[in-house]
Amino acid sequence: MIIQSLLDTDLYKFTMMQVVLHHFPGAHVEYRFKCRNPGVDLAQFAGQIREEVRHLCSLGFKDAELAYLRSMRFIKSDFVDFLGLFRLNEKYINIIPQASGELEIRIEGPWLYTILFEIPVLAIVNEVYFRNMHKQPDYAEGRRRLDAKLAQLHDAGLSDLKIADYGTRRRFSKEWHEEVLRTSTAKLGAVSAAPHTGERLPQLAGTSNVLYAMKLGLIPLGTMAHEYLQACQALGPRLRDSQIYGFEMWGREYRGDLGIALSDVYGMTAFLRDFDLFFCKLFDGARHDSGDPFHWGERMLAHYTANRVDPRTKTLIFSDGLTVTRIIELYQQFRGRCQLAFGIGTNLTNDLGYEPLQIVIKMIRCNDQPVAKLSDTPSKNMCEDERYLAYLRQVFEIAQPAG
């Protein structure tokens, strides 16, 4: 079976889940799956995907896994105790093949008991699809491409460049994911290893995948995802203040730890309006996930300067559809002006020469109210209620995208 451990997911699922346990244990949510590739028939694999999800729902956390989570400074003991009793429940997920070839996946239930579905379910859909469509994968081509990327990073001679693996949800397979991490660690070195005493070259900063972080001795990385700030639209006292409320609740839980703010739930302009001096000082930095990354970075640096905060003390994380070439370009533009980190997803864990699936699972309702994000990349928006999207734009003073 594809998923063999509940740790085979992104760290931010646990960091958000801890906030849910402590502050929103009664929240009820709905998620929907979407494949953005036109003409891909996933419906034919519904039975295999159901079987994999059934196995996923049989898993519990092992003692060694709980001990690993407990060792993280920001994970609290009562949350680990809760995870010791936790199981995913199949009754909260429905997988429905459509005559069109599309696959409908609906997840609905208590947020606390559904939040861990997203990443493993996406990994399952990916791996089921590719093992059926490419029964004899061209791993030689994948290794050639990976070696070329790592050589490009190495040969660029950029000191202190850090890349991270964010590719669990869209990986080709779990075996390939592990090979990519092992190869990257061997050829670049890892931040968790002993400090360099000589030349500083690009390093693997870590991975968002908790299982491989534990297994390979890497640093687990992640803070918050869009769903957290989206849910705050229904959980906070006032819609206009939902982003502020989300950041304040995060600060209340983590007291300055896990300090990377996600900037694109309402677009960059709305983010900067809310990200005032208090948040500039409280959070260690921000993550880019849509829109032009160069423009975003310049606006972030200018915002810090305008708030009398030295940008060189803050971290900008870029994570939107990165390639090695784009990473090098961004590094060259912002090096020395701030701290930098780069998260690579699909281009790292699913580049064997086949077209990758562009699949997502997004929260669309919380407490029976629509929720949505208004990304700086409009194609990333996902909401079933157009009236709510229009209302959200009005409240946050966001213009309707052209076209």
VMD Tcl script that draws the C-alpha trace (Angstrom):
set ca {
  {0.00 0.00 0.00}
  {1.15 3.53 -0.73}
  {0.82 5.21 2.68}
  {2.44 3.21 5.45}
  {2.69 5.89 8.12}
  {0.58 8.85 9.24}
  {3.83 10.81 9.42}
  {3.97 10.60 5.61}
  {2.53 14.10 5.33}
  {3.61 17.74 5.55}
  {4.64 19.23 8.88}
  {2.20 22.13 8.58}
  {-0.67 19.68 8.91}
  {0.47 18.93 12.46}
  {1.21 22.54 13.35}
  {-2.26 23.60 12.16}
  {-3.90 20.57 13.77}
  {-2.44 21.55 17.14}
  {-4.04 24.99 16.80}
  {-7.35 23.32 15.90}
  {-7.19 21.05 18.97}
  {-6.47 23.93 21.32}
  {-8.64 26.68 19.84}
  {-11.19 25.32 17.33}
  {-11.99 21.71 18.36}
  {-15.65 22.05 17.33}
  {-15.09 23.43 13.82}
  {-16.77 21.52 10.98}
  {-15.28 21.75 7.47}
  {-15.66 20.61 3.86}
  {-12.88 20.01 1.32}
  {-13.04 19.35 -2.42}
  {-10.56 17.75 -4.79}
  {-9.72 19.28 -8.17}
  {-7.50 18.19 -11.04}
  {-6.45 21.16 -13.17}
  {-5.14 19.03 -16.07}
  {-7.74 18.97 -18.87}
  {-8.81 15.58 -20.21}
  {-7.20 13.40 -17.52}
  {-9.38 10.37 -16.67}
  {-8.95 9.72 -12.96}
  {-12.40 8.17 -12.56}
  {-11.15 4.80 -13.86}
  {-8.89 4.53 -10.81}
  {-11.56 5.28 -8.19}
  {-11.62 1.70 -6.90}
  {-7.86 1.57 -6.39}
  {-7.89 4.96 -4.69}
  {-10.68 3.84 -2.34}
  {-8.70 0.75 -1.39}
  {-5.65 2.87 -0.60}
  {-7.74 5.32 1.46}
  {-9.27 2.41 3.38}
  {-5.77 1.29 4.30}
  {-4.84 4.88 5.24}
  {-7.77 4.90 7.67}
  {-6.46 1.75 9.38}
  {-3.21 3.43 10.40}
  {-2.31 4.79 13.81}
  {0.78 6.53 15.10}
  {3.56 4.25 16.31}
  {5.36 4.93 19.58}
  {8.57 5.95 17.79}
  {6.62 8.39 15.61}
  {4.94 9.96 18.64}
  {8.30 10.27 20.36}
  {9.70 12.04 17.30}
  {6.83 14.53 17.29}
  {7.19 15.04 21.02}
  {10.86 15.95 20.49}
  {9.93 19.04 18.45}
  {10.09 22.16 20.61}
  {6.79 23.57 19.31}
  {4.69 20.38 19.56}
  {2.89 20.19 22.90}
  {2.56 17.06 24.98}
  {-1.24 16.99 25.11}
  {-1.38 17.13 21.31}
  {0.93 14.13 21.03}
  {-1.25 12.29 23.57}
  {-4.25 13.04 21.37}
  {-2.44 11.74 18.28}
  {-1.76 8.51 20.17}
  {-5.50 7.84 20.01}
  {-6.07 9.27 16.53}
  {-7.37 7.48 13.42}
  {-8.66 8.84 10.13}
  {-12.25 7.75 9.56}
  {-13.41 6.58 6.14}
  {-16.94 7.90 6.78}
  {-15.66 11.45 6.32}
  {-14.41 10.95 2.74}
  {-16.36 10.12 -0.42}
  {-14.67 9.16 -3.70}
  {-17.11 9.36 -6.61}
  {-16.15 8.69 -10.26}
  {-17.92 10.87 -12.82}
  {-19.05 9.81 -16.30}
  {-16.89 12.62 -17.71}
  {-13.77 10.90 -16.38}
  {-13.36 13.42 -13.58}
  {-12.97 12.20 -10.03}
  {-14.97 13.80 -7.26}
  {-13.46 13.57 -3.79}
  {-15.39 15.18 -0.96}
  {-14.13 15.35 2.61}
  {-16.56 16.59 5.25}
  {-16.51 16.37 9.02}
  {-14.89 17.81 12.14}
  {-11.79 19.79 11.18}
  {-9.80 18.05 13.90}
  {-10.58 14.64 12.39}
  {-10.30 15.50 8.68}
  {-7.27 17.81 8.50}
  {-4.82 14.93 7.95}
  {-6.59 13.59 4.84}
  {-5.33 16.11 2.27}
  {-1.65 15.30 1.74}
  {-1.78 11.47 1.81}
  {-4.89 11.42 -0.40}
  {-3.17 13.61 -2.99}
  {-0.08 11.39 -2.81}
  {-2.32 8.35 -3.31}
  {-4.07 9.83 -6.37}
  {-0.72 10.71 -7.90}
  {0.90 7.35 -7.33}
  {-2.13 5.33 -8.43}
  {-2.32 7.38 -11.63}
  {1.37 7.10 -12.53}
  {1.75 3.42 -11.68}
  {-1.14 2.68 -14.05}
  {-0.11 5.06 -16.83}
  {3.63 4.31 -16.69}
  {4.06 0.72 -15.56}
  {7.80 0.79 -16.29}
  {8.90 4.27 -15.18}
  {11.92 5.85 -16.81}
  {13.90 6.24 -13.60}
  {17.10 6.69 -15.61}
  {15.66 9.87 -17.11}
  {14.49 11.00 -13.68}
  {17.99 10.50 -12.26}
  {19.55 12.33 -15.19}
  {17.24 15.30 -14.64}
  {17.83 15.30 -10.88}
  {21.60 15.14 -11.33}
  {21.45 18.06 -13.78}
  {19.51 20.19 -11.27}
  {21.86 19.40 -8.41}
  {24.88 20.11 -10.63}
  {23.34 23.43 -11.70}
  {22.89 24.39 -8.05}
  {26.42 23.29 -7.17}
  {28.08 24.95 -10.16}
  {26.31 28.26 -9.56}
  {28.65 28.74 -6.59}
  {26.03 30.56 -4.53}
  {27.00 30.56 -0.87}
  {24.39 29.77 1.77}
  {21.66 28.96 -0.76}
  {19.13 26.66 0.90}
  {16.51 24.62 -0.90}
  {13.84 22.45 0.69}
  {11.61 19.61 -0.47}
  {7.92 20.54 -0.54}
  {6.91 17.78 -2.94}
  {4.93 15.17 -0.99}
  {1.51 15.93 -2.43}
  {2.55 15.66 -6.09}
  {5.36 13.14 -5.98}
  {5.69 10.44 -8.60}
  {5.86 7.76 -5.92}
  {7.00 7.39 -2.33}
  {10.05 5.35 -3.42}
  {11.10 8.04 -5.89}
  {10.53 10.72 -3.25}
  {12.93 8.98 -0.88}
  {15.54 8.49 -3.62}
  {15.37 12.18 -4.52}
  {15.96 13.15 -0.89}
  {18.82 10.69 -0.41}
  {20.51 11.81 -3.64}
  {20.03 15.51 -2.84}
  {21.46 15.06 0.65}
  {24.46 13.11 -0.66}
  {25.30 15.65 -3.38}
  {24.43 18.91 -1.64}
  {24.71 18.11 2.04}
  {21.99 18.86 4.56}
  {21.62 21.74 6.98}
  {21.12 19.25 9.80}
  {24.60 17.83 9.20}
  {27.75 19.08 10.92}
  {28.58 22.73 10.15}
  {30.78 23.36 7.14}
  {34.29 24.51 7.97}
  {35.31 25.38 4.44}
  {33.50 26.47 1.28}
  {29.77 27.17 1.73}
  {27.70 25.72 -1.10}
  {23.97 25.14 -1.62}
  {22.42 22.79 0.92}
  {19.21 20.86 1.42}
  {17.55 22.83 4.20}
  {15.12 20.02 4.97}
  {11.80 18.56 3.92}
  {8.16 19.25 4.61}
  {7.62 15.47 4.88}
  {7.74 14.45 8.55}
  {8.34 10.75 7.89}
  {11.40 11.34 5.71}
  {12.69 14.01 8.08}
  {12.64 11.39 10.85}
  {13.96 8.59 8.64}
  {16.79 10.53 6.97}
  {17.76 12.88 9.77}
  {16.58 16.01 7.94}
  {14.95 19.13 9.39}
  {11.12 19.05 9.14}
  {9.84 22.35 7.71}
  {6.48 24.11 7.62}
  {4.15 26.49 9.43}
  {0.68 27.24 8.05}
  {-1.31 26.57 4.89}
  {-4.14 28.43 3.17}
  {-6.84 26.36 4.86}
  {-5.95 27.80 8.27}
  {-6.47 31.42 7.23}
  {-9.50 30.45 5.14}
  {-11.16 28.77 8.13}
  {-10.65 31.95 10.13}
  {-13.19 33.60 7.79}
  {-15.83 31.56 9.59}
  {-14.19 31.35 13.02}
  {-13.16 34.94 13.67}
  {-15.32 37.78 15.02}
  {-15.50 39.76 11.73}
  {-14.69 38.81 8.15}
  {-12.58 41.91 7.50}
  {-10.40 41.01 10.49}
  {-10.11 37.29 9.70}
  {-6.50 37.50 8.49}
  {-5.47 39.50 11.57}
  {-7.38 37.06 13.75}
  {-5.60 34.10 12.15}
  {-2.17 35.60 12.76}
  {-3.05 36.55 16.33}
  {-4.32 33.05 17.15}
  {-1.15 31.59 15.63}
  {0.94 33.88 17.82}
  {-1.11 32.90 20.87}
  {-0.41 29.21 20.21}
  {3.27 29.39 19.25}
  {4.46 32.52 21.10}
  {6.80 33.63 18.32}
  {7.83 30.17 17.14}
  {6.94 28.87 13.64}
  {7.04 32.47 12.47}
  {6.51 32.35 8.72}
  {3.28 34.05 7.60}
  {1.46 33.00 4.43}
  {0.83 36.09 2.32}
  {-1.58 35.21 -0.50}
  {-4.95 34.21 0.94}
  {-6.34 37.66 0.09}
  {-3.60 38.86 -2.21}
  {-0.46 40.81 -1.41}
  {-2.07 44.25 -1.02}
  {-4.56 43.03 1.58}
  {-1.80 41.08 3.34}
  {0.41 44.16 3.68}
  {-2.51 46.22 5.02}
  {-2.93 43.72 7.85}
  {0.74 42.84 8.39}
  {1.51 45.83 10.58}
  {4.48 46.64 12.80}
  {3.37 44.13 15.43}
  {3.29 41.25 12.94}
  {6.47 42.46 11.20}
  {8.25 42.02 14.52}
  {6.39 38.91 15.71}
  {6.85 36.82 12.57}
  {10.25 35.77 11.26}
  {9.20 36.29 7.66}
  {6.66 35.45 4.97}
  {6.08 32.82 2.27}
  {5.33 33.52 -1.39}
  {2.93 31.13 -3.13}
  {1.33 33.04 -6.02}
  {1.88 35.99 -8.31}
  {5.19 37.39 -9.54}
  {7.86 36.38 -6.99}
  {10.27 39.20 -7.83}
  {7.57 41.85 -7.41}
  {6.40 40.15 -4.19}
  {9.91 40.12 -2.74}
  {10.51 43.78 -3.49}
  {7.19 44.73 -1.88}
  {8.01 42.69 1.23}
  {11.41 44.34 1.65}
  {9.93 47.80 1.14}
  {7.19 47.00 3.68}
  {9.70 45.98 6.32}
  {11.73 49.13 5.70}
  {8.62 51.30 5.94}
  {7.88 49.70 9.31}
  {11.41 50.38 10.57}
  {12.31 46.67 10.54}
  {15.66 45.61 9.07}
  {14.80 43.26 6.15}
  {18.14 41.50 6.64}
  {16.75 40.02 9.88}
  {13.72 38.54 8.11}
  {13.26 35.46 5.92}
  {11.49 35.34 2.56}
  {10.44 31.85 1.48}
  {9.59 31.22 -2.17}
  {7.52 28.12 -2.93}
  {5.40 28.67 -6.04}
  {6.23 26.37 -8.96}
  {9.96 26.78 -8.55}
  {12.66 25.46 -10.85}
  {16.40 25.56 -10.19}
  {16.83 28.33 -12.76}
  {14.14 30.44 -11.08}
  {15.69 29.81 -7.65}
  {19.07 31.06 -8.85}
  {17.48 34.18 -10.36}
  {15.59 34.95 -7.14}
  {18.67 34.31 -5.03}
  {20.75 36.67 -7.13}
  {18.15 39.43 -6.84}
  {17.61 39.20 -3.07}
  {20.89 37.85 -1.68}
  {22.29 39.97 1.15}
  {19.06 41.97 1.43}
  {17.20 39.40 3.57}
  {17.37 35.77 4.63}
  {16.25 33.42 1.86}
  {14.78 29.94 1.54}
  {13.26 28.05 -1.38}
  {10.75 25.20 -1.34}
  {10.62 23.00 -4.46}
  {7.65 20.71 -5.00}
  {6.61 19.06 -8.25}
  {9.78 19.94 -10.16}
  {11.83 18.04 -7.60}
  {9.71 14.97 -6.79}
  {7.86 14.41 -10.07}
  {10.16 15.14 -12.98}
  {10.74 11.95 -14.95}
  {9.65 13.38 -18.30}
  {5.91 12.83 -17.82}
  {3.35 15.60 -17.46}
  {2.67 15.95 -13.72}
  {-0.84 16.15 -12.34}
  {-1.90 19.56 -11.07}
  {-4.15 18.35 -8.27}
  {-5.31 20.06 -5.11}
  {-7.65 19.50 -2.18}
  {-8.99 22.79 -0.85}
  {-11.26 23.76 2.03}
  {-14.46 25.29 0.65}
  {-16.67 25.56 3.77}
  {-16.21 25.95 7.50}
  {-19.06 25.82 10.00}
  {-21.53 25.73 7.09}
  {-20.18 28.98 5.66}
  {-18.28 29.36 2.38}
  {-14.56 30.08 2.66}
  {-12.10 30.91 -0.10}
  {-8.77 32.44 -0.97}
  {-8.23 35.29 -3.42}
  {-4.84 34.37 -4.78}
  {-2.51 36.66 -6.72}
  {-2.77 33.88 -9.33}
  {-6.54 33.78 -10.09}
  {-6.41 30.20 -11.45}
  {-5.51 29.06 -7.93}
  {-8.80 30.33 -6.49}
  {-11.27 27.60 -5.54}
  {-14.77 28.32 -4.25}
  {-18.21 26.92 -5.12}
  {-20.03 30.14 -4.22}
  {-19.38 33.01 -6.65}
  {-21.47 35.39 -4.54}
  {-19.21 34.77 -1.58}
  {-16.12 35.40 -3.72}
  {-17.61 38.72 -4.83}
  {-18.39 39.62 -1.21}
  {-14.87 38.70 -0.13}
  {-13.41 40.96 -2.82}
  {-15.62 43.79 -1.66}
  {-14.71 43.37 2.02}
  {-10.96 43.21 1.32}
  {-11.12 45.85 -1.44}
  {-9.77 43.52 -4.12}
  {-10.52 44.25 -7.75}
  {-12.21 41.65 -9.93}
  {-9.49 40.00 -12.10}
  {-9.57 40.91 -15.78}
  {-11.25 38.38 -18.03}
}
mol new
graphics top color blue
foreach p $ca { graphics top sphere $p radius 0.5 }
foreach p [lrange $ca 0 end-1] q [lrange $ca 1 end] { graphics top cylinder $p $q radius 0.2 }
display resetview
